[in-house]
């Protein structure tokens, strides 16, 4: 039996370089790259363990990857570069992959199980189930494809996608980790598309960023009661004998926990789902979800609807649950409204509405037992807020279900002011054709495709996918209590700042407004710069974010930001901001601007200056700190939004 202190010698001709690794070196590598190593273990472990045990086991295997002795031998593949040239990292990564492969081996009657095949002793979390944050349909589909691979093939795919190792280095690493046939594992990994590599870095597969849910509380309570029954009987009987009589319990007339009641049972009965008539939106004049008819080819599939309702009420361990910030979880209070039930790409999808939330249930067509549940808050949704829902995402694309009052759909690249509008096929039941989703984009942002809808009234809406069931509406113009103009009315305002929308993904965003509040001549006479304020509003009210951005001939950049501030919003349609700018000759300036009703601006601190009106430009060294103050036409003083780090860069 080989000792775990020394990595076995490879028989491959590749990567024959051995280096000595001490405990301190391995520990430093493990601490520095701990999230990455845990992700490698989580993705390699068999999905049959369940998400909670996979998380705990991944942490346990990674924490046990240090050498048992003071030093250990480690082989670094000859093709490895960068981080892989660190022998400490190479050693702990090898140990993680080796033990993760062992955990996937079947238990044998005539052999003692390996430690990695047993539930880990540490870490342990009592009373809670832990699982990574749920992703979209793309991540669900990838997880299903990986679950069909063998453990060595999963390890090969992950080493290719996350570690960027070449096949010879992977073959050597798998051989050292104990894989019987690394070549077959690499060939099996070829069955999964390389285009899915970026998804391996998504929160769906991050065991260090976790959701927590209680375990089966009833079973836990029953076990506890059974263990204490003998001693508790004496105490309870004595207490009952001493009571003066019956009376109200601490919960009054409320039913015991988990008791059945008519409202709860009705909410789980697919026969009691409510639906709207196809012409309800015309008859009532309302443009909200209550007037959406039930659409899709599976609206009569009672078994599917029953599963969707049951999972909504009691999601099991195999369900990937995603709840938008500020959205209450739990079952619907009564029979919800059915909006859609049908096949979408490789999934069966059900959309339900309970007046407060949209629930999206998705399960695979091959009945693997894996399902996803997304809950998004939509209270008060009307007009643009109720004009489309995400049906599914697959292969980097998104598909929507549109409102019954939508007559046409198109795709617009928000990052191009003069970009053409491309027609998008719209089926009879309101389902759009798929197109590229910016929510799934990784790397450098060069485009931002958004959905443009044309309603029966002729009004257009511009919506963007921000990795949630509810798309966010994009508007332009000075903020006011009335709804903003749709962004399609002035696409040039949004074009320089489209990619900044990536910063508000998965935040429960309802609308994002862009307001060009000033245009400033540059001090060197090389042109003008546009000041734009973008403000994010959420469905929950809290979580607003205001950014001021400066668009110069050389490019656009963020100058200041504020969370939970009224500036640039309906409650306070004023804004004052400053930002650094450097001319082509190398001269540095501090530029500042306010809205048109600003009558003077003053800057103090590391640089000082003042100017009448709503524009200011003063020479300033890089890195100085400055305080900004403005005066409005009504005499009110306003402060400037703070730049990142409060420094002029």
N, C-alpha and C positions, 0 to 999 in steps of 0.2 A: 504493500500500500504506500502510495507516495505521500510525503508530507506536504501540507499546504504552505509551508514556509518557502518552498522552492518551486518555481514554475517548471513543468516538465519540458524536456527538450523537444523542439519540433523536428519532425521528419521531413518537412518541406524544405526545399533548397532556398526558399526566400527567407530573408530576415533571420540571420544566424547570429546576431550580435547580442551578447548577454552582459547585463550591467548589474551591479550590486545595489540593492535598495535597502536603506535602513528604515526603522519605524518612523523616525521623525520626517524623513523625506516623503514616505507614503502618506503619513497623516496630513502633511501640508497639502499634498495633491488632492487628497480626499476632501478636506475642508474647502479648498478653493473651488473644486469642481463638483461639490456634493449634489447640487440640483441636477446637473447633467448625468451623473452616474446613477442617481435614483431613477431618472427618466429612462435610461438604458435598461435598468433592471425591470422597471414596470412594463415596458414595451416587449421585453423578451419573455417575461413570465406568461404562463398559459392563461388566457381569459377565463377558462373554466373555474379558476379559483374564486371568481367574483371580485368586484371592484374594491371592496373594503379590504379583503385579505391581500389582494395584489398590492395595494398601497402600503400596508403594514409590512408585508414580506419584502417589498422593494427597499424600504428603509432598513429593515433588519439585515438583508444581504449586503447592502452598501456599508453599513456600520461594522460588519464583520469582515470586511475586505482587507484589513490591515494585517501585516505579517505577524505570526505568533511569536517568532523569535526577534532578536534585535535587528537582523538583516535577512534579506531574501534575494534570490536571483530573479532577474526579470529580463525578458527578451524584447527588444524594441524592433519592430519591422523596419527593414531597410528602406521601404518606400515611405514611411511615416515622416511627417514634417510638423512644425509648429508645436502644438500642445502635446502631440504624441511622442515627441522626442524627449519629453520628461519621463525618465524611467519610473518615477514614483507614480505618475498618472497611468503609465502603461501597465504597471503591476496591479494597481487597484482595479483598473478597468477589466483586466483579464480575470481577476477573482470574481468580480461582479457577474461577468458573462458566464463564467464556469458554474457558479452556484445557481444562477438563474436557469441555466440549462438543466442542472440536476433537479431543480424543483419541478420541471416539466416531465421528469421520468415517471413511468407508472410504478406503483408500489408492487413489490414481489413478495410472495409468501415465504420463500426460503432465504430471504436476505433482509438484514436490518435496514430500515429506511435511512436515507441520508438526512442530515440535520435540516437541509434546505427544503426537504419534502414535507416536513412537519410544520404545523402552525408556529410562528415565531413566539418565543417567550418574551422578547422585548423588541421593539416598543409595543405597549398595549394601551388601548384607550377603552375604558369600561363605560358601557351605556350609550356609546355613540357609534354610528357607522360613518366612515370617512371615504370620500370619493372625489376625484378631480372635477373641476368645473366642466359642465357639459358643453360640447361644441355644436356644430350644425350637422346637416345631413352628410357633408363631405367627410367629417371626422367619424361619424357613425359608420359610413360605408367602408372607410379605411380600416376601422377596428374590426369590422366583420371579415374583411379580406385577410387581415393578419391572423385572425383567430383560426382561419382555415389552413394556415401554414404550420409546419412543424416548428418546434422551439429553435433548432439551429437555423432554419430558414428565416424565422422572425429576427433572430439575432443578426443574420447576414443583411437583411433589408435595413435594419436600424443602423448598423455600422456603416452601410453605404450612405443612407440618408442623413443621419445626424453627425457621424464622425468623418464622413467624406473619405473613408479609406478605400484604396484600390482593392480589387478582387484578390491579388496575391497576398496582400497583408491580411485581408479578412480570412482567407483560407488558412494561413498560418495561425492566426489568433484562435479560430474555431478548433483547429487541431490541438492546440495547447489547452483549450478549455474542455477538451474531452469529446468533441463531436466525432462521430464515427466516419461520416462522409461529408467533409466540407464542400466538395465539388457539387454533390447533389443538393446541398442546402442552398448554394448560390444559384443553381439552376432553378430550384423551386421558388426562390425569391424573385426571379425574373417575371413571375406571373403577376406581380403587383406593379402597377405603373410607376415609373420614376417621377412622374409629374406630381405624385402625392408626397414627395419628400418634404416640402415645406410644412405640410400638416403635422409632421412628427414633432415640430416645435410648438404646436398650438397648446392652449391651456387644457384641452381635452386629455392630453397625455402628460400632464404636469402633476406628479404626486406630491409636490411641495406646496401647491396652492389648492386647498381642499375645501369642500363643503362638508358640513356635519349634519347628520340626522339621527334621531333616536332609534334604538333597536326596537324589537318587538316588546313594547312596554307591558302588554298583557302577559306574555309568556314570562318575562322577567319578574313581574309581580307575583305570578302564580308560583314560580320556583322559590321565590323568597318566602312566600307564605307557607309553602310546603315544608321548607327547612325549619321554620320557626313554629310550626303548628303545635308541637307538643307543649312547649313552654308558654306560648301565647294563649292557649286554651284556658289555663288556670287564671292568668291575669285578666282575660276578658270576662270570664264567668264571675270573678270576684267584683269586677267593676260594674257588671250588669246588676248584680245583687244590691249594690249600693246606690243605684240611680233612683231618684224619687219618682220617676214616671217618664213617659215618652214625650218627645218634643221635636222641634225643627232641628235637622242636621245642619252642618256648616254651609251646605249648598241649598238649603231650603227645599223647595219642591222640584228642584232640578233632577233629571234622570241620572242614574249612575253613569260613570264614564263608559264609553263604548256601547251604551245601550242602543237598541234599535228604536227609531222613532219614524213617524210617517214622512216627515220632510226629508230626512236623510235617505230613506229607502226610495222615495220618489226621484231624488237626484241621481240615483244609480240605475234607474229603469229606462232603458232605451225607448220603450214604448211611450214614455211621457215627455220626450224631447219636444221642444216647441219649434215651430218653423213659421216663416213669413211667406205670404203670397208673392208670386213673381212680380206683381204690379203694386205691391204695398208702398214702395217709395214714391210712385206717382200719385196714388190715392191720398197719402198722408202729407206729401210735401216734405217729408223728413229725409235727411241724408246721414243716417247713422246705421250702426250694425243691426239695430232692431228691424230694419226693413230689408236686410239681405235675405234672399231666398236660399233654401238648402240646395246645393249643387254638387255634382260629382256622380260617378257611376256606382257608388257603394252606399248611397243614402238609405237603402233598404236592408243593408247587411246588419241585422240585429246583433250578431255575435261580435262583429268588429266594434260597433257602437258600445256594446256592453263592456268590452275590454278597455276601450278608451275612457269610459266613465269610471270604471273600477281603478284604473291606473291613476287617474286624476285624484281620486279619493285616497288611494293607498298605494303609492308607488313603491315597488319592491326593489330589492338590491340590484337587479339587472337593468333597472330603468335609469336612463341618463336624464336627470332632471335639471332644467335651467329655469331660474326664476329671475326676471328682470328686477333691478334695484327698486325697492319701494313697493313691490307687488306682494300682497299677502298670499301665502301658500294655503293648501287645504282644499277640501272638496267644495263643490258649488253649494250654495245654501238651498237650492231647489232645482227643479229640472231646467237645465240650460237650453240655449237655442242652438240648433244645428245649422252651421254655415256651409260645411263642405265635408264630404266623405268620398274618397276616390283614390285611384292609383296615380302616383306621381313618381316618374322615373322608376327606381327599384324599391319604392316604398308604398305602403298604404297609409294615407294621411287623413286625419279627422280634425276639423276646426270647430270649436265650440265657443259660445259666448254666454257669460252669466250676468251681464249687465255691468260688471266691474272689470272682468279679465277676459282675455282671449287665451284659450288653451289649445295648443297644437300637439296632437298625439301622432306619432309615426312609428310604424313597425315594418320590418323587412318582409318582402314578398315570399322569401324562402322559409319563413316561420322558424327562425333560429332562436326565438325567445328573447331577443334583444329589442328594446323599445326606447323611445325618447319622448319626453314630455317637456314642453316649453310653456311657461306662463308669463303673460305680459299684461300690464295694467293699461286699460283703455277707457277709464271712466270719463264721461263727457266728450268722447270722440264724436266728431261730426265733420262734414265736408271733407277736406283733405285728410283729416285724421282717421277717416273711415272709408277711404277710397281704395285701399289695397292691403293685402296681407301676404306674407311670404309663405308659399306652399312648400318649397323645398330648395335645397342647394345640393348640387352634385357636380363634380369635376370642375370646380371653380365658377360654376354658373348658378344663377338664381332664377326661380320661376315664381310668379305672383298669381294670386286670385284677386281680380278687380271687382269693384262695386257694380251693382246692376246699372247704375247711371253712367258708367264709363262707356264711351263709344269708340275710342281708338287709343292705341298705345304706340309709343316710340321710345327709342333709346338716344340719349344725348351724352356726349363726352363733356362733362362739366369743366374739365381742365382746358378745354379749347373754346375760346370765346366765339370763334367763327365756325366751329365744328358743325357739320351737317347733322340733321336729325334723321335717324334711321328708323324706318317703319318697323314695328314689332307685331308679329302675328298675334291675333287675339281670337280665341276660340269662342264658340257660341255660349259656353257656360262661364265666360269671363276669365279663362286661364291664359296667361301669356306664354309665348315661346321663351325658352331660356336665353339668357345673355350673361356676359361676364359680370361677376359680382365684385365690387370694390372691397367688400367685407372680407373676402378670402385672399386679397392681394398681399404679397410679401415682397420685400426688397424695395428697390427704388420705385417711387410712384410717378408714372408718366401719364396716366389717364385715370379718369374717374367716371365710369358709366352710370347714369342715373335713369330712372323710369319717368317718362313724360306721358301723362294721361290727359285725354281730351274728354270732357263730360258732355252730356246731352245739351247743356246750356251753351256750349262752346268754350267754356273756361278751361284753362290748362292747369295742371298740377305737376310739380317736379318733386319726386321722392327718391330717397337714397337708402340703400341697404347698409345698416350699421350693425349687422350680425345679430339681429333680433327678429321676432315674428312681425313686429310693427315697423315699417319703414318710417323714416323721418322726413317731414316736409321741409323743403328749402324755400325761403322767402327772401325778398330784398326790400330795402327802403327804410326810412326813419321809423323807429319803433313807436307804436301807439297802442291804444286799447283795442282798436279794430285789427282784424287779421291782416298780416302783411301781404304785399303783392307776391304772386308766385315768381320764383326765380327765373322762369322762362321769359319773363318780361324784360329782364336785364341780365342775360347770361354773362356778359363781359365783367360784371361786378364780381361774380363768383370765380371766374376762370383762374386767377392767380392763386386762389386760396383753397381750391377744391381738395387738394391732398391733405390739408389740415384737418379735414373731417375724420381722418383715421384716429385722431386723438380722443374722439368721443364714442368709439365703438363700445357696444354693450353697456351703455350708461342709462338706458331707459329714455332716450332722447325723443322728444315730441316734435320740435321744430328747431331749425337753425336759421337765423336771420343775418344777412350781410347788409351793412349800411355804409355807403361811401359818404363820410361826413366832412371831408375836406380834400382839397387839391392844392398842393404846395409847390411853388417853383423851387428848384434846387439852387443852392447858393452859388454854384459855379456856372450857372446858366446852361447846364447840359440838358435840361428838360424839366419835367414835372414829376411829382410823386403823388400817388393817391393814398389817402388814409382811409382804411376800412375797418369797421368794428363788426365782429361776428359774435353773436350771442346764442348760446344753447339753452333751450327750455326743455324741461323733463316732464313726464307724465305725473310724477309725484310732487312737483312744485319745487322741492329742494334740489340741490345739485346743479344750479345754473352756473354757467361759465362764460365769461366775457373775455375776448381777445381783441387787441388792436394790432393791426398788421399794416405794414408800409410796403407799397408796391412801387418800386423804382425801375428805371430802365434796365438796371442790372439784375433785377429779380425781386421777389417778395419775401418778407420775413416778419416774424412776430416781434413786436416791440414791448408789449405789456400784457398782463393777464390778471384777472380777478375772479375769485369764486364767491358765490353768494353775495354779489354786490348789485345794487339797483342800476348802476350806470349802463347806458346803452340798452335799457329795457323799457317796457311800457310804463313802469312806475317812475322812471327818471330818464327821459329821452335826451340825455346830455352825456358827453364823453370828452375827456381831456387826456392826452397821452403824449409821450416823448419817446424818441428812439435815436440810436446812433446812425450816422451816415458818413461814408468816406468818399471823397471825390476821386476822379481818375488820377489826379496829381498827388494823391496821398493825404490831402488835408482832411481832418476829422471835424465833424460838426455834431451838435445835438439839435435835432429837429423836433418841434412840438406843434401840436395842432389841437383845436377844439371844434365843436360844431359851430354852425354859422351864427348862433346867438351868443357866442363868446366874444366879449368886447375887449379883453386884455388877458395876456399871459405873462407870468413871471416865473423864473427858475432861479433857485438858490442852492447853496451847498458847494460842491466841488466846482461848479461853474455858475455864473450869475448872468442874468440878462432879463430884459422885459421888452414887450412890444405891444402896441395896440392891435386890436383885431384878434382873429382866431389862429394866427400863424406866428411861429417864432423859429429863428435859426441863429445859433451862436456857436463860435468855435469852441471845441471841447476835446480834451485829451481822452484817449481810450481808458475805460475802467473807472472814471470818476463817478461819484455818487451825487445825485441831484434831487431836489424836491421841486415839485411842479404845482402851481396854483393858478387858477383862472377865475375871472369874474364874468358872470352872465349879464345880459342886458337888464334884467330885473334887479341887479345888485347882489345876487346870491354868489357866494364863493364856492368853487368846486375844486377838488383835489384830483390829481392825475392818477391813473391806474399805475400800479407799481411794476417796474420792469423786473424780469427774473433776476433774483439776487440783488435787486435794488441798485445795480451798477450799470452805468452806460458803457456798453462793450464796443 
